[in-house]
Amino acid sequence: MNKSKYCGVVVPMVTPVTQDGRLDVEAIKRIINFFADNKVSPLLMGTTGEGNSVSQGDGQVFVDTAVKAANGRILIYAGLTGNCFSEQVRQAEIYTALGADVIVATLPTYYALTDEQMYEYYKTLADCITGPLMLYNILATTHMSIPVGIIRRLADHPNIVGLKDSERDLDRMAQCIEIAKGRDDFAYFCGWAAQSAHSLELGGNGIVPSTGNYVPEMFQQLFDAAVKGDMETANRLQDETNEIAKIYQKDRTLGQSLTALKVMMQTKGLCEPWMLMPLTRLSAEEEKAIALKCK
């Protein structure tokens, strides 16, 4: 593992909302305090956080609330999505001014992009914003994969500090970790939660597990064990968290799994399982069954 300041457990935080679709500000504060108590950071408005469904105004309130609740105890990673470049630059600058530590950007998703277009997008974004930028590769939602060669080129940009990669490809993971090895200016974060321990064993800098919304302490323990070389403990915790993940992920679409995750968090008094359109809650029967599994 290199010595980048960007490391550890970064949980892709859910976006808590009320029944009428407004941000649940008090729930944001509760979750941020929950994370800070367990020494993990949030990634706001990522895939788990319904990032594409959060309005620009709400995004600003979300970042402001999270930064103030964190009060310097943990880093704040702010997700950036969308297809209008000028609006993305504006949002990134506002998030940074509000105190976000890192901007984490997915590719624009309306058009299929060439390799060179992907490179130019991230290079230009990094040139235009003040805060540090992290690349976010997630084939499942953008339907594009940032090539390893493009990542290698972008890693040399002075304002690009890392990669969060959620692609389920072990060979690619190893190649991307190699790009980050021996550097203190570019970090690798594994967004494939089921391979958290393996990625750390290979030398990755951090992990981004959605199940960390429910059991952040287990992923922090997993990270600490892997860093110490105690892979027996890390792999045991990996197996245990994989089983917990099945409660909300098994036999569900990605969107359905997110509301199921909120149901699990509701059992801890963290938020309610309301969703932003176009996602919706599960049936009362499904919610009850999930809650019973959490006891």
Protein Blocks (a to p, Z undefined) as FASTA:
>chain_A
ZZbfbgcjdddddddddfkopacfklmmmmmmmmmmnopacdehilknommmpcfklmmm
mmmmmmmmnnomaccddddedjbfklmmmmmmmmmmnopabdcddddfkbccdfklmmmm
mmmmmmmpmbdcdddddfklnopacdfklmmmmmmpmkbgbdcdfbdcfklmmmmmmmmg
opakbccddfbfklmmmmmmnopabdcdfklmmmmmlmmmmmmmmmnopaklmmmmmmmm
mmmmmmmmgopafklmmmmmmmmmmmnopaccbdcdfbdcddfklmmmmmmmmZZ
